[in-house]
Amino acid sequence: MTQTLRKETMMNWDQIEGKWMQLKGKAKETWGDLTDDELDVVAGKRDQLAGKVQERYGLAKDEAERRVDEWSKNV
């Protein structure tokens, strides 16, 4: 990942973390198998969301991170 892209991604996750209560519903639409409690624990943190997605859906770590990044671009 280039430095600029990494910075944009981090800035976007700062925004997601700050608005997590509003965005939690969108995460639930995408990953319906995640519980409300799991989403509350995630609290908008990218690594925790990717970990929960990986665990719940049986994905490889890089695939879960890719899906979370793709989701973040669309919220």
C-alpha positions in Angstrom: 0.0 0.0 0.0 1.4 3.4 -0.9 1.9 6.0 1.9 -0.9 8.2 0.5 -3.4 5.3 0.3 -2.5 4.2 3.8 -3.0 7.7 5.1 -6.4 7.9 3.3 -7.4 4.6 4.7 -6.4 5.6 8.3 -8.3 8.8 8.0 -11.4 7.0 6.8 -11.1 4.6 9.7 -10.8 7.5 12.1 -14.1 8.7 10.7 -15.7 5.3 10.9 -14.6 4.9 14.5 -16.1 8.2 15.3 -19.4 7.4 13.7 -19.6 3.8 14.6 -23.0 4.0 16.3 -24.5 5.2 13.0 -22.4 2.8 10.8 -23.0 -0.3 12.9 -26.3 -0.9 11.1 -24.5 -0.9 7.7 -21.9 -3.4 9.1 -24.8 -5.6 10.3 -26.3 -5.5 6.8 -23.1 -6.6 5.3 -22.1 -9.2 7.9 -25.4 -10.3 9.3 -23.8 -13.2 11.2 -22.1 -10.8 13.5 -24.0 -10.2 16.7 -24.8 -6.7 18.1 -22.6 -7.5 21.0 -19.7 -8.3 18.7 -20.2 -5.1 16.8 -20.3 -3.2 20.0 -17.0 -4.6 21.0 -15.5 -3.8 17.6 -16.4 -0.1 18.2 -15.3 0.8 14.7 -11.8 -0.6 15.0 -10.6 -2.0 11.7 -8.5 -4.8 13.1 -11.2 -6.0 15.4 -13.8 -5.9 12.7 -11.5 -7.9 10.3 -10.8 -10.4 13.1 -14.5 -10.9 13.8 -15.3 -11.3 10.1 -12.4 -13.7 9.7 -13.6 -15.8 12.6 -17.3 -15.8 11.9 -17.0 -16.5 8.1 -14.0 -18.7 8.2 -11.9 -16.5 5.9 -8.1 -16.1 5.6 -6.9 -13.0 7.4 -6.0 -11.2 4.2 -9.4 -11.9 2.6 -11.2 -10.6 5.7 -9.1 -7.5 5.7 -9.8 -7.0 2.0 -13.5 -7.3 2.5 -13.5 -4.9 5.5 -11.5 -2.4 3.4 -13.9 -2.7 0.5 -16.8 -2.2 2.9 -15.2 1.0 4.3 -14.9 2.5 0.9 -18.7 2.2 0.4 -19.9 3.7 3.7 
